[in-house]
Amino acid sequence: MVDPIKSSRRRSINLTIREDVIAAVKSLSLNASQAAEAGLIEAIRQARAQAWRQENRAGVDAHNARIEADGVLLSPDWALE
């Protein structure tokens, strides 16, 4: 799996972006490539997190059901008071 955060190689691509968005980017002197890359990295992070939640839903539900039924296995010292 490619980690977009750690890769430093750049590749030129074509994107289609609304004209008003590009106008705002230019008027604010933003770097469109950096902004697009940051947005894509965030979209990748969110998609991976959602996929993980779906893939692990049964295990998390089972864990939560066990905690609900039996409580936690170990209680921290501060919780014993």
N, C-alpha and C positions, 0 to 999 in steps of 0.2 A: 504494500500500500504506500503510495506516495504521500509524503508529509509536505504540504505546500508552505508551511511555516519555515521549514529548515532549508528548503531548496533555494539557491541563490541565482541559478541560471535564469536568464530572461529570454523570452521568445516574442517576436512581434506577431500580433494577430489583428484581425479586423473585428470590431464590435459595432453593433447598431444601437445607438443611444438617442433618446429623444432630444430634439433641438433645444428645448427650454432647459433641459438638464445641463447640456454642454455649455449653453450660454451662461448659466449660473456658475458653473465650474470656472469658466474663463473670467467672469467678472470678479470672482473671489480669489483669483490667482491660485487655484488649486491644481495639483498634478492629477489629471484624469487617470493616468495609468496606475498611480499609487492608490487612488481612491477605489478604482475598479478592483484592483488586486486585494485590497483590504476587505471589500464587500464580498468578493468570491471566497476568501479565506474564512470569513465569518459564516457564509452560507454552507461551506464544507463542514465547518465545526458543528453547526446546528444539525445538518443532515446526518452526520456520524453519530451525534448524541441521540437523535431520534431513532436511528437504526439500532443503536445499542439498547435503548429502552425497549424497543419491540422485541429484539432477539432475547433479552434477558427478563422479560415480563414475568414468565412463569416462575423463575427462580426468585425474583424479588417478591412476588406475591406469596410464594411459599414461605420465604423468610419472614415477611411481615405477619403472616398467619401464625407462625410459630411463636414470634415475639408476643403477639396478641394473646395467644393461648397460655404460654409458659413464662412470659417475661424474658428479660435479658439474662444471658448466662452469667455475666459478671457485672457487678455494680461498682462504680467508682467510689472511692472512700468518701468523697464529698456528698454522695447521694445517700449514705447510710444514716445520716443524722436526722 
